[in-house]
Amino acid sequence: MALLENMRVFVRVVDLGSLSAAGRNLRMSPALVSHRIQQLEAHLGARLLNRTTRQLQATETGQVFYQHCLEVLEAVERAHSSIAAEGGAPSGSVRVTAPLGFGRRVLGPLVPEFRAANPMVDVRLRLSDHLLDLLRESVDMAIRMATLKDSSFVVRKIADLRRVLVAAPRYLEARGRPKAPSDLLEHDCLLLRFPGTQQYRWTLTSPAKGDGGTGEGKATKLAIAGPMDADDGDVLTRWALDGQGIALKPLWEVADEVKSGALEIVLPDHPPEPVQLAIVYPHRTMLPAKVQSLSDFLVPRVRGQLAASHPDALL
């Protein structure tokens, strides 16, 4: 087991590029991480890492050994999963990240139900509208509402979600209602902003011409600016309700406010491109049973809950 643990430490060091980052990730001191690597190198009789004051890189031997470590660790996971599949109950901790609003309204209430059915699985939930690095943060699975293009991740789709532009009627009465996508450039737009976000680039679709508005429309991409931004989507909703500007939101998040008239859909003939609601996890040959069980539990319940409460919000 000591050899396996040292291999796990080595893989994490290579993934994150430093002993200190691996230590934070594994909750070990940098000295202990270094000791683990030294033990592994002594056992193999080969240097695995080149260390300088500024960077750390795997040696040629280390790069080959890293690939073998991945295969060995995946084989161990497959063995554990096969035992669970044959009747053993899933066990262990599952680290999950999800957007703030989704976590509060949908995911959080489902966790106790999952735990009741799987008492040996602990759920560690981290809510953030930031897109966390799954490897660096040791996340087992993430729930994302985004345009997912990263092929290094495994994606399990839950649903495609409609998005809308919304503003309070009093804001639109004071500033005027946009009639074309380009009009947004003259308005106060409320932005979800954090490092790496693309939310300040809004892509709107227009009805196709010549066929009565059916078929695929033209995409209009706008670089949006505004006087207020936040890294919490619920703050943007609050600002929109207060008449501070126009926000881009998943329809399910603001459906009740739109129905009540507190918010009005802006440019309904030019909706924003939809996003995918999906479960994302690091690429693995086989998911651990604890992750698979949580994924299988969530997918039908989340889709069913959204379809029941806000059917127009799903494509």
QUIQUIDA-V192310 format. One record per residue. N is the residue number from 1. RES is the residue in one small letter. SS is DSSP state (H for helix, E for strand, L for the rest). PSI is psi in degrees with one decimal (none if undefined). Layout:
# QUIQUIDA-V192310
N_RES_SS_PSI, N_RES_SS_PSI
This chain:
# QUIQUIDA-V192310
1_m_L_-33.4, 2_a_H_-38.8, 3_l_H_-43.3, 4_l_H_-43.4, 5_e_H_-40.8, 6_n_H_-35.7, 7_m_H_-41.0, 8_r_H_-41.9, 9_v_H_-44.7, 10_f_H_-44.6, 11_v_H_-43.1, 12_r_H_-37.7, 13_v_H_-45.5, 14_v_H_-42.3, 15_d_H_-42.3, 16_l_H_-15.9, 17_g_L_6.8, 18_s_L_153.9, 19_l_H_-40.3, 20_s_H_-41.3, 21_a_H_-41.4, 22_a_H_-39.1, 23_g_H_-44.8, 24_r_H_-41.5, 25_n_H_-39.1, 26_l_H_-0.3, 27_r_L_45.3, 28_m_L_157.4, 29_s_L_150.8, 30_p_H_-33.2, 31_a_H_-40.3, 32_l_H_-39.6, 33_v_H_-46.0, 34_s_H_-40.5, 35_h_H_-40.7, 36_r_H_-43.1, 37_i_H_-41.1, 38_q_H_-39.8, 39_q_H_-42.9, 40_l_H_-43.5, 41_e_H_-38.6, 42_a_H_-40.1, 43_h_H_-39.9, 44_l_H_-21.0, 45_g_L_34.4, 46_a_L_149.1, 47_r_L_129.4, 48_l_L_-25.8, 49_l_E_141.2, 50_n_E_121.9, 51_r_E_132.3, 52_t_L_177.9, 53_t_L_-21.2, 54_r_L_-22.6, 55_q_L_165.3, 56_l_E_128.9, 57_q_E_149.2, 58_a_E_139.3, 59_t_L_174.3, 60_e_H_-43.3, 61_t_H_-40.2, 62_g_H_-37.1, 63_q_H_-41.3, 64_v_H_-44.4, 65_f_H_-35.3, 66_y_H_-45.4, 67_q_H_-40.8, 68_h_H_-36.7, 69_c_H_-43.1, 70_l_H_-43.1, 71_e_H_-42.7, 72_v_H_-46.0, 73_l_H_-36.6, 74_e_H_-36.9, 75_a_H_-39.4, 76_v_H_-42.9, 77_e_H_-42.0, 78_r_H_-40.1, 79_a_H_-44.6, 80_h_H_-42.5, 81_s_H_-37.4, 82_s_H_-36.1, 83_i_H_-42.9, 84_a_H_-39.0, 85_a_H_-23.2, 86_e_L_16.2, 87_g_L_-17.1, 88_g_L_138.4, 89_a_L_139.8, 90_p_L_143.7, 91_s_L_163.3, 92_g_E_-175.5, 93_s_E_140.8, 94_v_E_120.1, 95_r_E_120.5, 96_v_E_136.6, 97_t_E_148.6, 98_a_E_158.3, 99_p_L_151.5, 100_l_H_-55.5, 101_g_H_-43.3, 102_f_H_-41.4, 103_g_H_-41.1, 104_r_H_-45.0, 105_r_H_-36.9, 106_v_H_-56.8, 107_l_H_-47.8, 108_g_H_-48.9, 109_p_H_-20.3, 110_l_H_-21.9, 111_v_H_-45.8, 112_p_H_-36.3, 113_e_H_-41.4, 114_f_H_-43.8, 115_r_H_-34.2, 116_a_H_-35.3, 117_a_H_-19.7, 118_n_L_70.8, 119_p_L_-14.2, 120_m_L_1.5, 121_v_E_122.8, 122_d_E_136.5, 123_v_E_121.5, 124_r_E_102.3, 125_l_E_127.4, 126_r_E_114.7, 127_l_E_129.7, 128_s_L_140.0, 129_d_L_-6.4, 130_h_L_147.6, 131_l_L_98.5, 132_l_L_148.1, 133_d_L_114.9, 134_l_L_-39.0, 135_l_L_-48.6, 136_r_L_-34.5, 137_e_L_3.7, 138_s_L_45.2, 139_v_L_132.4, 140_d_L_-35.1, 141_m_E_146.4, 142_a_E_142.3, 143_i_E_122.7, 144_r_E_144.0, 145_m_E_98.0, 146_a_E_171.9, 147_t_L_103.7, 148_l_L_119.8, 149_k_L_-6.1, 150_d_L_108.3, 151_s_L_-9.2, 152_s_L_-7.4, 153_f_E_152.0, 154_v_E_130.5, 155_v_E_129.1, 156_r_E_108.3, 157_k_E_138.3, 158_i_E_-49.0, 159_a_E_158.2, 160_d_E_131.6, 161_l_E_134.4, 162_r_L_148.3, 163_r_E_155.9, 164_v_E_158.0, 165_l_E_131.7, 166_v_E_152.1, 167_a_E_158.7, 168_a_L_143.8, 169_p_H_-37.1, 170_r_H_-33.5, 171_y_H_-45.5, 172_l_H_-34.6, 173_e_H_-34.4, 174_a_H_-36.4, 175_r_H_-11.8, 176_g_L_150.6, 177_r_L_124.0, 178_p_L_138.9, 179_k_L_-19.1, 180_a_L_155.7, 181_p_H_-38.2, 182_s_H_-21.2, 183_d_H_-23.3, 184_l_H_-24.9, 185_l_H_-16.2, 186_e_H_7.3, 187_h_L_164.3, 188_d_L_108.7, 189_c_E_137.6, 190_l_E_123.1, 191_l_E_139.5, 192_l_E_112.9, 193_r_L_131.9, 194_f_L_166.3, 195_p_L_126.0, 196_g_L_-6.4, 197_t_L_151.5, 198_q_L_15.4, 199_q_L_-14.3, 200_y_L_-2.7, 201_r_E_107.2, 202_w_E_129.9, 203_t_E_116.2, 204_l_E_149.8, 205_t_E_142.8, 206_s_E_150.1, 207_p_L_141.9, 208_a_L_141.9, 209_k_L_150.8, 210_g_L_-1.1, 211_d_L_27.1, 212_g_L_18.0, 213_g_L_10.4, 214_t_L_169.2, 215_g_L_-176.2, 216_e_L_135.8, 217_g_L_178.4, 218_k_E_140.0, 219_a_E_131.1, 220_t_E_120.7, 221_k_E_130.5, 222_l_E_135.7, 223_a_E_101.8, 224_i_L_143.1, 225_a_L_159.9, 226_g_L_165.2, 227_p_L_-9.5, 228_m_E_133.8, 229_d_E_161.8, 230_a_E_161.3, 231_d_L_17.7, 232_d_L_116.8, 233_g_H_-32.0, 234_d_H_-28.9, 235_v_H_-39.7, 236_l_H_-41.0, 237_t_H_-42.9, 238_r_H_-43.0, 239_w_H_-42.0, 240_a_H_-43.3, 241_l_H_-31.2, 242_d_L_2.1, 243_g_L_25.2, 244_q_L_-12.7, 245_g_L_-162.6, 246_i_E_131.4, 247_a_E_148.6, 248_l_E_121.0, 249_k_E_149.3, 250_p_E_136.1, 251_l_H_-36.0, 252_w_H_-27.1, 253_e_H_-26.7, 254_v_H_12.4, 255_a_H_-41.0, 256_d_H_-39.5, 257_e_H_-36.3, 258_v_H_-42.7, 259_k_H_-37.5, 260_s_H_-15.6, 261_g_L_-1.1, 262_a_L_-30.8, 263_l_L_149.9, 264_e_E_138.1, 265_i_E_129.9, 266_v_E_139.3, 267_l_L_58.0, 268_p_L_-24.0, 269_d_L_-2.0, 270_h_L_64.8, 271_p_L_151.9, 272_p_E_155.4, 273_e_L_144.0, 274_p_L_169.3, 275_v_E_161.5, 276_q_E_130.5, 277_l_E_120.3, 278_a_E_158.7, 279_i_E_131.3, 280_v_E_135.5, 281_y_E_157.3, 282_p_E_148.0, 283_h_L_125.2, 284_r_L_151.7, 285_t_L_-41.2, 286_m_L_133.9, 287_l_L_143.9, 288_p_L_148.7, 289_a_H_-37.1, 290_k_H_-37.9, 291_v_H_-42.5, 292_q_H_-41.0, 293_s_H_-40.2, 294_l_H_-41.5, 295_s_H_-47.4, 296_d_H_-32.3, 297_f_H_-43.1, 298_l_H_-42.1, 299_v_H_-55.6, 300_p_H_-33.0, 301_r_H_-41.7, 302_v_H_-48.0, 303_r_H_-42.8, 304_g_H_-39.6, 305_q_H_-43.3, 306_l_H_-40.1, 307_a_H_-35.9, 308_a_H_-39.4, 309_s_H_-38.2, 310_h_L_70.8, 311_p_H_-30.8, 312_d_H_-13.6, 313_a_H_-12.1, 314_l_E_145.8, 315_l_L_none
